[in-house]
Structure formats: structure tokens, C-alpha cells
Amino acid sequence: MTKEEENAIRRELKAFDLDVRFGPCVGLQRSMRWDRARNLSLDPPPRIKELLEDCKAKNLPDFDLDLWHHEL
């Protein structure tokens, strides 16, 4: 994965973190937040789930951390 690809993915994930339609994200892994939003019928973007699964398969666990994980 190039640095440009990594930055593009991080921008998409950050936008998901900042989208209040899917509930709060502080203290939750992105995948957990996505699952919660789906279970609450909030229609989270399938693209985010795909990105998270791809990053997990590539052993990039920090992509599942929310935007504020360093602040806690």
C-alpha cells in the first residue's frame, strides 16, 4: 500500500468518525461502531466495513482505532 493510498483510507475513516449519524465514536473501535450503527438500522456505509476488513486482513490494526484513541 502506498502512502497516498494509506492517506486516502485514513481520510475516509476519519470522515466516518466525524459523522454523528452513526453515534458517538470515542472509546469504540471503528468496526464496533459500524456494527452498532448497523444493528440500530442507521445504515453505515458498506465501504467503511470493506476498508476495515481489508486493513485487518493486511494486519493494519491501527486503522480500526477511532480518531481520538490517543486522547484517552
MMTF fields as JSON, N, C-alpha, C and O atoms, coordinates in Angstrom:
{
  "mmtfVersion": "1.0.0",
  "mmtfProducer": "UNKNOWN",
  "numBonds": 287,
  "numAtoms": 288,
  "numGroups": 72,
  "numChains": 1,
  "numModels": 1,
  "chainsPerModel": [1],
  "groupsPerChain": [72],
  "chainIdList": ["A"],
  "bondAtomList": [4, 2, 8, 6, 12, 10, 16, 14, 20, 18, 24, 22, 28, 26, 32, 30, 36, 34, 40, 38, 44, 42, 48, 46, 52, 50, 56, 54, 60, 58, 64, 62, 68, 66, 72, 70, 76, 74, 80, 78, 84, 82, 88, 86, 92, 90, 96, 94, 100, 98, 104, 102, 108, 106, 112, 110, 116, 114, 120, 118, 124, 122, 128, 126, 132, 130, 136, 134, 140, 138, 144, 142, 148, 146, 152, 150, 156, 154, 160, 158, 164, 162, 168, 166, 172, 170, 176, 174, 180, 178, 184, 182, 188, 186, 192, 190, 196, 194, 200, 198, 204, 202, 208, 206, 212, 210, 216, 214, 220, 218, 224, 222, 228, 226, 232, 230, 236, 234, 240, 238, 244, 242, 248, 246, 252, 250, 256, 254, 260, 258, 264, 262, 268, 266, 272, 270, 276, 274, 280, 278, 284, 282],
  "bondOrderList": [1, 1, 1, 1, 1, 1, 1, 1, 1, 1, 1, 1, 1, 1, 1, 1, 1, 1, 1, 1, 1, 1, 1, 1, 1, 1, 1, 1, 1, 1, 1, 1, 1, 1, 1, 1, 1, 1, 1, 1, 1, 1, 1, 1, 1, 1, 1, 1, 1, 1, 1, 1, 1, 1, 1, 1, 1, 1, 1, 1, 1, 1, 1, 1, 1, 1, 1, 1, 1, 1, 1],
  "groupList": [{"groupName": "MET", "atomNameList": ["N", "CA", "C", "O"], "elementList": ["N", "C", "C", "O"], "formalChargeList": [0, 0, 0, 0], "bondAtomList": [1, 0, 2, 1, 3, 2], "bondOrderList": [1, 1, 2], "singleLetterCode": "M", "chemCompType": "L-PEPTIDE LINKING"}, {"groupName": "THR", "atomNameList": ["N", "CA", "C", "O"], "elementList": ["N", "C", "C", "O"], "formalChargeList": [0, 0, 0, 0], "bondAtomList": [1, 0, 2, 1, 3, 2], "bondOrderList": [1, 1, 2], "singleLetterCode": "T", "chemCompType": "L-PEPTIDE LINKING"}, {"groupName": "LYS", "atomNameList": ["N", "CA", "C", "O"], "elementList": ["N", "C", "C", "O"], "formalChargeList": [0, 0, 0, 0], "bondAtomList": [1, 0, 2, 1, 3, 2], "bondOrderList": [1, 1, 2], "singleLetterCode": "K", "chemCompType": "L-PEPTIDE LINKING"}, {"groupName": "GLU", "atomNameList": ["N", "CA", "C", "O"], "elementList": ["N", "C", "C", "O"], "formalChargeList": [0, 0, 0, 0], "bondAtomList": [1, 0, 2, 1, 3, 2], "bondOrderList": [1, 1, 2], "singleLetterCode": "E", "chemCompType": "L-PEPTIDE LINKING"}, {"groupName": "ASN", "atomNameList": ["N", "CA", "C", "O"], "elementList": ["N", "C", "C", "O"], "formalChargeList": [0, 0, 0, 0], "bondAtomList": [1, 0, 2, 1, 3, 2], "bondOrderList": [1, 1, 2], "singleLetterCode": "N", "chemCompType": "L-PEPTIDE LINKING"}, {"groupName": "ALA", "atomNameList": ["N", "CA", "C", "O"], "elementList": ["N", "C", "C", "O"], "formalChargeList": [0, 0, 0, 0], "bondAtomList": [1, 0, 2, 1, 3, 2], "bondOrderList": [1, 1, 2], "singleLetterCode": "A", "chemCompType": "L-PEPTIDE LINKING"}, {"groupName": "ILE", "atomNameList": ["N", "CA", "C", "O"], "elementList": ["N", "C", "C", "O"], "formalChargeList": [0, 0, 0, 0], "bondAtomList": [1, 0, 2, 1, 3, 2], "bondOrderList": [1, 1, 2], "singleLetterCode": "I", "chemCompType": "L-PEPTIDE LINKING"}, {"groupName": "ARG", "atomNameList": ["N", "CA", "C", "O"], "elementList": ["N", "C", "C", "O"], "formalChargeList": [0, 0, 0, 0], "bondAtomList": [1, 0, 2, 1, 3, 2], "bondOrderList": [1, 1, 2], "singleLetterCode": "R", "chemCompType": "L-PEPTIDE LINKING"}, {"groupName": "LEU", "atomNameList": ["N", "CA", "C", "O"], "elementList": ["N", "C", "C", "O"], "formalChargeList": [0, 0, 0, 0], "bondAtomList": [1, 0, 2, 1, 3, 2], "bondOrderList": [1, 1, 2], "singleLetterCode": "L", "chemCompType": "L-PEPTIDE LINKING"}, {"groupName": "PHE", "atomNameList": ["N", "CA", "C", "O"], "elementList": ["N", "C", "C", "O"], "formalChargeList": [0, 0, 0, 0], "bondAtomList": [1, 0, 2, 1, 3, 2], "bondOrderList": [1, 1, 2], "singleLetterCode": "F", "chemCompType": "L-PEPTIDE LINKING"}, {"groupName": "ASP", "atomNameList": ["N", "CA", "C", "O"], "elementList": ["N", "C", "C", "O"], "formalChargeList": [0, 0, 0, 0], "bondAtomList": [1, 0, 2, 1, 3, 2], "bondOrderList": [1, 1, 2], "singleLetterCode": "D", "chemCompType": "L-PEPTIDE LINKING"}, {"groupName": "VAL", "atomNameList": ["N", "CA", "C", "O"], "elementList": ["N", "C", "C", "O"], "formalChargeList": [0, 0, 0, 0], "bondAtomList": [1, 0, 2, 1, 3, 2], "bondOrderList": [1, 1, 2], "singleLetterCode": "V", "chemCompType": "L-PEPTIDE LINKING"}, {"groupName": "GLY", "atomNameList": ["N", "CA", "C", "O"], "elementList": ["N", "C", "C", "O"], "formalChargeList": [0, 0, 0, 0], "bondAtomList": [1, 0, 2, 1, 3, 2], "bondOrderList": [1, 1, 2], "singleLetterCode": "G", "chemCompType": "PEPTIDE LINKING"}, {"groupName": "PRO", "atomNameList": ["N", "CA", "C", "O"], "elementList": ["N", "C", "C", "O"], "formalChargeList": [0, 0, 0, 0], "bondAtomList": [1, 0, 2, 1, 3, 2], "bondOrderList": [1, 1, 2], "singleLetterCode": "P", "chemCompType": "L-PEPTIDE LINKING"}, {"groupName": "CYS", "atomNameList": ["N", "CA", "C", "O"], "elementList": ["N", "C", "C", "O"], "formalChargeList": [0, 0, 0, 0], "bondAtomList": [1, 0, 2, 1, 3, 2], "bondOrderList": [1, 1, 2], "singleLetterCode": "C", "chemCompType": "L-PEPTIDE LINKING"}, {"groupName": "GLN", "atomNameList": ["N", "CA", "C", "O"], "elementList": ["N", "C", "C", "O"], "formalChargeList": [0, 0, 0, 0], "bondAtomList": [1, 0, 2, 1, 3, 2], "bondOrderList": [1, 1, 2], "singleLetterCode": "Q", "chemCompType": "L-PEPTIDE LINKING"}, {"groupName": "SER", "atomNameList": ["N", "CA", "C", "O"], "elementList": ["N", "C", "C", "O"], "formalChargeList": [0, 0, 0, 0], "bondAtomList": [1, 0, 2, 1, 3, 2], "bondOrderList": [1, 1, 2], "singleLetterCode": "S", "chemCompType": "L-PEPTIDE LINKING"}, {"groupName": "TRP", "atomNameList": ["N", "CA", "C", "O"], "elementList": ["N", "C", "C", "O"], "formalChargeList": [0, 0, 0, 0], "bondAtomList": [1, 0, 2, 1, 3, 2], "bondOrderList": [1, 1, 2], "singleLetterCode": "W", "chemCompType": "L-PEPTIDE LINKING"}, {"groupName": "HIS", "atomNameList": ["N", "CA", "C", "O"], "elementList": ["N", "C", "C", "O"], "formalChargeList": [0, 0, 0, 0], "bondAtomList": [1, 0, 2, 1, 3, 2], "bondOrderList": [1, 1, 2], "singleLetterCode": "H", "chemCompType": "L-PEPTIDE LINKING"}],
  "groupTypeList": [0, 1, 2, 3, 3, 3, 4, 5, 6, 7, 7, 3, 8, 2, 5, 9, 10, 8, 10, 11, 7, 9, 12, 13, 14, 11, 12, 8, 15, 7, 16, 0, 7, 17, 10, 7, 5, 7, 4, 8, 16, 8, 10, 13, 13, 13, 7, 6, 2, 3, 8, 8, 3, 10, 14, 2, 5, 2, 4, 8, 13, 10, 9, 10, 8, 10, 8, 17, 18, 18, 3, 8],
  "groupIdList": [1, 2, 3, 4, 5, 6, 7, 8, 9, 10, 11, 12, 13, 14, 15, 16, 17, 18, 19, 20, 21, 22, 23, 24, 25, 26, 27, 28, 29, 30, 31, 32, 33, 34, 35, 36, 37, 38, 39, 40, 41, 42, 43, 44, 45, 46, 47, 48, 49, 50, 51, 52, 53, 54, 55, 56, 57, 58, 59, 60, 61, 62, 63, 64, 65, 66, 67, 68, 69, 70, 71, 72],
  "secStructList": [7, 7, 2, 2, 2, 2, 2, 2, 2, 2, 2, 2, 2, 2, 2, 2, 2, 2, 7, 4, 4, 4, 7, 7, 7, 6, 6, 1, 7, 2, 2, 2, 2, 2, 2, 2, 2, 2, 2, 6, 6, 7, 7, 7, 7, 2, 2, 2, 2, 2, 2, 2, 2, 2, 2, 2, 2, 6, 6, 7, 4, 4, 4, 4, 1, 7, 6, 6, 6, 6, 6, 7],
  "xCoordList": [0.856, 0.0, 0.904, 1.829, 0.612, 1.402, 0.955, -0.111, 1.768, 1.429, 0.172, -0.654, 0.035, -1.155, -2.42, -3.45, -2.344, -3.486, -3.824, -4.992, -2.791, -2.994, -3.665, -4.597, -3.209, -3.8, -5.251, -6.085, -5.559, -6.936, -7.851, -8.972, -7.371, -8.154, -8.363, -9.471, -7.303, -7.423, -8.427, -9.16, -8.471, -9.447, -10.878, -11.759, -11.101, -12.452, -12.854, -13.988, -11.923, -12.229, -12.443, -13.291, -11.684, -11.861, -13.245, -13.917, -13.663, -14.993, -16.068, -17.062, -15.881, -16.818, -16.825, -17.889, -15.651, -15.565, -16.328, -16.988, -16.241, -16.839, -18.315, -18.952, -18.865, -20.27, -21.144, -21.165, -21.851, -22.651, -23.861, -24.465, -24.217, -25.379, -25.21, -26.195, -23.965, -23.7, -23.381, -22.869, -23.686, -23.482, -22.064, -21.2, -21.829, -20.504, -19.452, -19.749, -18.223, -17.158, -16.036, -15.201, -15.994, -14.908, -14.946, -15.971, -13.81, -13.701, -14.16, -14.137, -14.574, -15.021, -14.118, -13.715, -13.816, -13.131, -14.104, -15.317, -13.565, -14.429, -15.325, -16.5, -14.783, -15.6, -16.753, -17.856, -16.504, -17.573, -18.634, -19.828, -18.21, -19.157, -19.978, -21.187, -19.319, -20.03, -21.09, -22.233, -20.701, -21.642, -22.81, -23.962, -22.506, -23.571, -24.534, -25.751, -23.984, -24.831, -25.709, -26.882, -25.14, -25.925, -27.038, -28.174, -26.707, -27.706, -28.829, -29.947, -28.529, -29.544, -30.22, -30.955, -29.973, -30.562, -30.211, -31.044, -28.965, -28.523, -27.831, -27.348, -27.784, -27.266, -25.84, -25.608, -24.886, -23.495, -22.971, -23.43, -22.025, -21.52, -20.835, -19.91, -21.277, -20.621, -19.139, -18.333, -18.787, -17.38, -16.487, -15.358, -16.972, -16.177, -15.914, -14.791, -16.933, -16.757, -15.738, -14.894, -15.817, -14.86, -13.433, -12.508, -13.258, -11.929, -11.387, -10.223, -12.231, -11.798, -11.426, -10.432, -12.209, -11.902, -10.616, -9.816, -10.424, -9.203, -7.972, -6.94, -8.086, -6.967, -6.673, -5.512, -7.703, -7.496, -6.779, -5.867, -7.186, -6.558, -5.09, -4.265, -4.78, -3.401, -2.613, -1.503, -3.2, -2.572, -2.216, -1.09, -3.2, -3.054, -4.079, -5.043, -3.876, -4.9, -5.165, -6.258, -4.209, -4.442, -5.524, -6.05, -5.864, -6.928, -8.294, -9.25, -8.406, -9.678, -9.85, -10.911, -8.835, -8.906, -9.577, -9.353, -10.405, -11.095, -10.127, -8.979, -10.603, -9.799, -9.152, -8.055, -9.819, -9.349, -8.698, -8.571, -8.288, -7.76, -6.537, -6.304, -5.75, -4.56, -4.912, -4.101, -6.104, -6.51, -6.984, -7.016, -7.355, -7.891, -6.805, -7.092],
  "yCoordList": [-1.17, 0.0, 1.235, 1.351, 2.144, 3.372, 4.34, 4.176, 5.33, 6.348, 7.115, 7.477, 7.358, 8.046, 7.224, 7.77, 5.912, 5.03, 5.007, 5.07, 4.917, 4.908, 6.204, 6.167, 7.337, 8.624, 8.728, 9.287, 8.199, 8.228, 7.396, 7.805, 6.237, 5.382, 6.09, 6.103, 6.675, 7.389, 8.542, 8.797, 9.237, 10.323, 9.787, 10.385, 8.67, 8.064, 7.633, 7.853, 7.021, 6.563, 7.736, 7.669, 8.801, 9.996, 10.605, 11.035, 10.637, 11.161, 10.331, 10.881, 9.013, 8.152, 8.505, 8.592, 8.706, 9.082, 10.369, 10.491, 11.316, 12.627, 12.703, 13.729, 11.658, 11.646, 11.251, 10.089, 12.211, 11.992, 11.082, 10.604, 10.841, 9.986, 8.571, 7.856, 8.159, 6.783, 6.67, 5.649, 7.719, 7.704, 8.068, 8.25, 8.174, 8.549, 7.502, 6.315, 7.969, 7.038, 6.963, 6.063, 7.865, 7.881, 6.604, 6.245, 5.939, 4.732, 3.46, 2.389, 3.553, 2.379, 2.168, 3.125, 0.936, 0.653, 0.946, 0.811, 1.346, 1.683, 0.516, 0.712, -0.683, -1.842, -2.041, -2.407, -1.802, -1.929, -0.86, -1.137, 0.346, 1.432, 1.137, 1.365, 0.631, 0.293, -0.774, -0.658, -1.812, -2.887, -2.359, -2.725, -1.501, -0.921, -0.111, -0.219, 0.701, 1.513, 0.623, 0.922, -0.457, -1.381, -2.028, -2.134, -2.462, -3.088, -2.128, -2.556, -0.828, 0.182, 0.714, 1.7, 0.061, 0.44, 1.867, 2.588, 2.273, 3.616, 3.671, 4.726, 2.553, 2.462, 3.001, 3.935, 2.415, 2.862, 2.481, 1.501, 3.24, 2.977, 1.616, 1.323, 0.789, -0.508, -0.356, -1.222, 0.734, 0.987, 0.996, 0.509, 1.539, 1.587, 0.174, -0.147, -0.662, -2.052, -2.764, -3.512, -2.531, -3.132, -2.676, -3.489, -1.378, -0.855, -1.48, -1.876, -1.562, -2.112, -3.588, -4.028, -4.346, -5.763, -5.944, -6.832, -5.098, -5.163, -4.823, -5.485, -3.808, -3.422, -4.525, -4.793, -5.15, -6.248, -7.408, -8.005, -7.723, -8.812, -8.505, -9.412, -7.224, -6.81, -6.544, -6.014, -6.918, -6.747, -5.286, -4.966, -4.411, -2.99, -2.602, -1.896, -3.06, -2.886, -1.436, -1.132, -0.535, 0.841, 1.539, 2.564, 1.016, 1.593, 1.389, 2.075, 0.469, 0.212, 1.12, 1.118, 1.88, 2.767, 4.076, 4.603, 4.597, 5.838, 7.019, 6.915, 8.118, 9.314, 9.805, 10.362, 9.604, 10.137, 9.099, 9.348, 7.974, 6.902, 7.322, 6.777, 8.258, 8.706, 9.676, 9.911, 10.231, 11.218, 10.595, 11.264, 9.306, 8.67, 8.215, 7.661],
  "zCoordList": [0.0, 0.0, 0.0, 0.804, -0.916, -0.977, 0.114, 0.706, 0.366, 1.365, 0.939, 1.777, -0.361, -0.859, -0.618, -0.223, -0.854, -0.606, 0.881, 1.265, 1.705, 3.156, 3.605, 4.409, 3.102, 3.472, 3.011, 3.722, 1.834, 1.337, 2.234, 2.538, 2.651, 3.552, 4.882, 5.418, 5.411, 6.691, 6.593, 7.548, 5.459, 5.288, 5.312, 5.928, 4.646, 4.646, 6.049, 6.474, 6.761, 8.116, 9.066, 9.956, 8.882, 9.71, 9.462, 10.399, 8.194, 7.882, 8.57, 9.046, 8.631, 9.348, 10.832, 11.445, 11.409, 12.827, 13.105, 14.137, 12.201, 12.421, 12.048, 12.288, 11.478, 11.067, 12.256, 12.664, 12.796, 14.009, 13.776, 14.737, 12.526, 12.242, 12.773, 12.957, 13.022, 13.439, 14.924, 15.383, 15.666, 17.105, 17.493, 16.636, 18.813, 19.29, 18.942, 18.808, 18.799, 18.423, 19.447, 19.369, 20.387, 21.36, 22.197, 22.778, 22.238, 23.048, 22.357, 22.965, 21.108, 20.355, 19.145, 18.483, 18.871, 17.626, 16.493, 16.652, 15.36, 14.228, 13.831, 13.52, 13.84, 13.451, 14.428, 14.022, 15.709, 16.706, 16.485, 16.598, 16.173, 15.919, 14.665, 14.643, 13.623, 12.395, 12.677, 12.234, 13.419, 13.754, 14.585, 14.35, 15.552, 16.379, 15.515, 15.663, 14.614, 13.739, 12.853, 12.631, 12.358, 11.532, 12.347, 11.884, 13.567, 14.438, 14.816, 15.103, 14.816, 15.13, 13.862, 13.916, 12.726, 11.426, 11.023, 10.474, 11.301, 10.951, 9.587, 9.178, 8.896, 7.532, 7.381, 6.614, 8.112, 7.952, 6.569, 5.98, 6.053, 4.694, 4.573, 5.329, 3.637, 3.424, 3.099, 3.439, 2.447, 2.083, 3.322, 3.268, 4.429, 5.663, 6.168, 6.557, 6.164, 6.602, 5.715, 6.209, 4.413, 3.482, 3.784, 3.803, 4.02, 4.335, 5.62, 5.683, 6.63, 7.914, 7.787, 8.364, 7.043, 6.849, 6.048, 6.341, 5.038, 4.235, 5.081, 4.975, 5.906, 6.772, 7.791, 8.101, 8.3, 9.245, 8.553, 9.126, 7.336, 6.58, 6.283, 6.174, 6.155, 5.882, 7.162, 7.121, 8.296, 9.61, 9.89, 10.268, 9.694, 9.981, 11.049, 10.755, 12.286, 13.319, 13.715, 14.193, 13.535, 13.968, 13.139, 13.572, 11.972, 11.16, 11.806, 11.445, 12.744, 13.425, 14.647, 15.272, 14.986, 16.141, 15.757, 14.667, 16.661, 16.352, 16.316, 16.75, 15.803, 15.614, 16.911, 16.883, 18.034, 19.306, 20.205, 21.404, 19.702, 20.549, 21.338, 22.417, 20.856, 21.585, 22.712, 23.607, 22.668, 23.658, 24.967, 25.999, 24.927, 26.134, 27.064, 28.124]
}
